[in-house]
Amino acid sequence: MNASTPLPPPELSRIMKLSDIGGAPLTDKIVADEEQRQALAKRFDLPSIETIEADYRLEAQEHEIRMTGHILSDLHQTCAISGQPFPVQVNEAFNIIFVEKTDIPQSEEEIELAAEDCDVIEYETAQIDLGEAIAQTLYLALDPYPRGPDADQIAQKKGLKSEEEAGPFGALSALKDKLG
């Protein structure tokens, strides 16, 4: 793509103009359709996503927009050990803060983030994408190393070490066994 070609909208895009938010909190629900779920499954490298629903409350505050709510999703992940898909249910509360993007350069010094700083999304052009925020929340809720129901048995058959055996204390235990 060249610099002038606009990016396609995200798979679960739900644009909300800041002017539509007003002073009173808004509540609503986002439900992904089949096409959106298939596209997100492809993007997240998942075998399938059967459902995505999110109830949310949106509230404008002085310098931010706060989105709180709950996401529920039924999907399949691929076991990191066996490579087989297995069902997973994501049931996650979320608290997202939208802040206006600034052109102030970031400092190069390291800063420590508190837990509440991790769900901050910047926006531009006086609009926020609630659907993309839900998609990102779903992705962050997934186990990065999913283990299916048969993972331990398959790992044992393949001669793979368990997490306890492979960790630093497992190495010490093996050394202790060798020393007597």
C-alpha positions, 0 to 999 in steps of 0.5 A: 500500500502506498502512503495515500491508500487508506487502511481498511477498517478493522474487522469489528469496527464500531465508530462512535463520534465523540459528539454523540456521547454527550454528558450522560453515560451510554450503555449498549451491546456489541455482537459480532456477526459471522463474517466479523468473527471469521475475520477476527479468527484469521487475524488472531490465528484461531481455528474459530470464534463462535461468539463475541458479545460485549456489554459496555458503559461509555462515559465522557470525563474531563480529558478521557472517555471511559468504557467499562463492561464485560466481554463473553466469547466462545472460541477455539484455540490451538493447543501449543503441545498437540496442535489440536483445537480445543474450546475456550470461553473468554469471560472478561471484565474490561476498563478501557480509557480513550485519550486524545493522541498528542504530538508530544514526543515520548521521553526515552526514559523507562516508565513504570505502568500501573495496571490501570495504565495498560488499557489506554487507547489513543484516538484521533479525529474526534471518534473512537472505535469501540469494536476494535477496542473489544477485539483487542480486549479479546485478544489480550484475554487469550492464553498465549500458550494454550494447553488443551485437555490432553496436553500433559499426556501428549507432552509425556508421550513426546518426552517433553518436560513439564513446566516444573521440570523445565523451570529453574527449580527443576534443574536444581532438582535434577542436579540434587538427584545426580549428587545423591 
